[in-house]
Amino acid sequence: MAKRFMKPTINWQELEKLVPPEQKTKYMAFKGKSDAYLQRVMVNPAEMPKIDWEAYKKLIPVPGLVDCFKSELEKYCVPYPKDTLTASIDDQWKKLEIDIKQYCQDHDKDIEAANKELKRIRALPKFEDMTMEMFRDIYPDDALDPVNKPSFWPHNPEEQPGYLTAEQKALKKKGGH
């Protein structure tokens, strides 16, 4: 006889933490169906009820009929499907584990680089305490340089003299105005 599950093997609380908010309704529907199935299974007894063959022998007048039914029932075996997928799932998991470890290693490098950048940023003086000269020393490419690279307020590329849009640049390359 197949093993009877007495409680669900799914940790629903941990699984719910992994479900994105937009999928919560589908998750709850799935959990409801699973719970309903488990309740239907639990209503039925785990073992088949015992048959009182002696009571049937007294009630049925045909000799040997009850013994025939008893022997047939004892010979009968409900076919239970064999597990043929667990091995392939385990193989897939082993292959996936390698990819997961590689993914984690790649992202650990990104995390390390981000932590270094955070450490560098935290080492900078506070924004309130920084002067324009300090900013120029720390970020020479981003700082305003009125002597070598004069610019006009609001100091964005579109407002500077000589700025060309992408269309104007394309026309200029083609020899247009």
C-alpha positions as CSV (number, residue, x, y, z in Angstrom):
1,M,0.0,0.0,0.0
2,A,1.2,3.5,-0.8
3,K,2.5,5.7,2.0
4,R,-0.2,8.1,3.4
5,F,0.7,11.7,3.8
6,M,-0.6,13.0,7.1
7,K,0.4,16.6,6.7
8,P,1.4,18.7,3.8
9,T,5.1,18.6,2.9
10,I,5.1,22.2,1.6
11,N,6.2,25.0,3.8
12,W,3.5,27.4,2.8
13,Q,4.9,30.3,4.9
14,E,8.3,30.2,3.3
15,L,6.7,29.7,-0.2
16,E,4.5,32.8,0.4
17,K,7.5,34.9,1.1
18,L,8.9,34.1,-2.4
19,V,5.7,34.9,-4.3
20,P,5.7,38.3,-5.9
21,P,2.8,40.6,-4.9
22,E,1.2,40.5,-8.4
23,Q,1.0,36.7,-8.1
24,K,-0.6,36.5,-4.6
25,T,-4.1,35.8,-5.9
26,K,-2.9,32.9,-8.0
27,Y,-0.8,31.6,-5.1
28,M,-3.8,31.8,-2.8
29,A,-6.0,29.9,-5.3
30,F,-3.4,27.2,-5.6
31,K,-3.0,26.9,-1.8
32,G,-6.8,26.7,-1.5
33,K,-7.0,23.9,-4.0
34,S,-4.1,22.0,-2.3
35,D,-5.8,22.4,1.1
36,A,-9.2,21.2,-0.3
37,Y,-7.5,18.1,-1.8
38,L,-5.7,17.3,1.5
39,Q,-9.0,17.6,3.4
40,R,-10.7,15.3,0.9
41,V,-7.9,12.7,1.4
42,M,-8.0,13.1,5.2
43,V,-11.8,12.3,5.3
44,N,-11.1,8.8,4.0
45,P,-9.5,6.2,6.3
46,A,-5.9,5.4,5.8
47,E,-6.5,1.6,5.7
48,M,-9.2,-0.3,3.9
49,P,-11.9,-1.4,6.4
50,K,-11.6,-5.1,7.5
51,I,-14.2,-7.4,6.0
52,D,-16.0,-9.8,8.3
53,W,-15.9,-12.9,6.1
54,E,-17.6,-15.1,8.7
55,A,-20.7,-12.8,8.7
56,Y,-20.9,-13.1,4.9
57,K,-20.6,-16.9,5.0
58,K,-23.6,-17.0,7.3
59,L,-25.6,-14.7,5.1
60,I,-24.8,-16.1,1.6
61,P,-26.3,-19.6,1.0
62,V,-24.0,-20.4,-2.0
63,P,-21.2,-22.6,-0.7
64,G,-17.6,-21.5,-1.6
65,L,-18.7,-18.1,-3.0
66,V,-17.4,-16.1,0.0
67,D,-14.1,-18.0,0.0
68,C,-13.8,-17.3,-3.8
69,F,-14.3,-13.6,-3.2
70,K,-11.9,-13.6,-0.3
71,S,-9.1,-15.3,-2.3
72,E,-9.7,-12.9,-5.3
73,L,-9.6,-9.9,-3.1
74,E,-6.3,-11.1,-1.5
75,K,-4.8,-11.6,-4.9
76,Y,-5.9,-8.2,-6.2
77,C,-3.3,-5.5,-6.0
78,V,-4.0,-1.8,-6.9
79,P,-1.3,-0.7,-9.2
80,Y,0.7,2.2,-7.9
81,P,2.7,4.2,-10.4
82,K,6.4,3.9,-10.1
83,D,8.5,7.0,-9.6
84,T,10.4,7.5,-12.8
85,L,10.8,11.3,-12.6
86,T,12.7,11.9,-9.4
87,A,16.0,10.7,-10.9
88,S,15.7,13.1,-13.8
89,I,14.6,16.0,-11.6
90,D,17.7,15.3,-9.4
91,D,19.9,15.4,-12.5
92,Q,18.3,18.6,-13.6
93,W,18.9,20.1,-10.1
94,K,22.5,19.1,-10.1
95,K,23.0,20.9,-13.5
96,L,21.1,23.9,-12.2
97,E,23.1,24.0,-9.0
98,I,26.2,24.7,-11.0
99,D,24.5,27.5,-12.9
100,I,23.2,28.9,-9.6
101,K,26.6,28.9,-8.0
102,Q,28.1,30.6,-11.1
103,Y,25.4,33.2,-11.0
104,C,26.0,33.9,-7.3
105,Q,29.7,34.2,-7.8
106,D,29.2,36.7,-10.7
107,H,26.9,38.7,-8.6
108,D,29.1,38.5,-5.5
109,K,31.8,40.3,-7.7
110,D,29.2,43.0,-8.5
111,I,28.2,43.3,-4.8
112,E,31.9,43.6,-3.9
113,A,32.4,46.4,-6.5
114,A,29.3,48.2,-5.3
115,N,30.5,47.9,-1.6
116,K,33.8,49.4,-2.6
117,E,32.0,52.3,-4.4
118,L,29.8,52.8,-1.3
119,K,32.9,52.9,0.9
120,R,34.5,55.4,-1.4
121,I,31.4,57.6,-1.4
122,R,31.0,57.4,2.4
123,A,34.6,58.5,2.7
124,L,33.8,61.8,0.8
125,P,33.1,64.9,2.8
126,K,29.4,65.6,3.4
127,F,27.6,67.5,0.7
128,E,27.0,70.4,3.0
129,D,30.7,70.7,3.8
130,M,32.0,70.3,0.3
131,T,33.3,73.3,-1.6
132,M,33.4,73.8,-5.4
133,E,37.1,73.4,-5.3
134,M,36.8,70.1,-3.4
135,F,34.2,68.9,-5.9
136,R,36.6,69.9,-8.8
137,D,39.4,67.9,-7.2
138,I,37.3,64.8,-6.7
139,Y,35.3,64.9,-10.0
140,P,37.4,66.9,-12.5
141,D,35.3,65.8,-15.5
142,D,32.0,66.8,-13.9
143,A,33.0,70.0,-12.3
144,L,32.5,73.4,-13.8
145,D,35.7,74.9,-15.3
146,P,35.0,78.5,-16.3
147,V,38.6,79.0,-17.6
148,N,39.1,75.9,-19.8
149,K,35.5,74.9,-20.5
150,P,33.2,77.9,-20.0
151,S,29.5,77.1,-19.9
152,F,26.3,79.0,-19.4
153,W,23.5,78.4,-16.9
154,P,21.9,75.8,-16.6
155,H,25.1,74.2,-17.6
156,N,23.6,71.4,-19.7
157,P,24.8,70.5,-23.2
158,E,21.6,71.8,-24.9
159,E,22.1,75.4,-23.6
160,Q,25.7,75.8,-24.7
161,P,26.9,77.6,-27.7
162,G,27.7,75.3,-30.7
163,Y,25.3,72.6,-29.5
164,L,23.9,70.5,-32.4
165,T,21.0,68.1,-32.2
166,A,21.3,64.6,-33.6
167,E,19.4,65.6,-36.7
168,Q,21.6,68.7,-37.2
169,K,24.7,66.5,-36.8
170,A,23.4,64.0,-39.4
171,L,22.7,66.9,-41.9
172,K,26.1,68.3,-41.3
173,K,27.7,64.9,-42.1
174,K,25.7,64.7,-45.3
175,G,26.9,68.2,-46.3
176,G,23.7,70.1,-45.5
177,H,23.3,73.3,-43.6
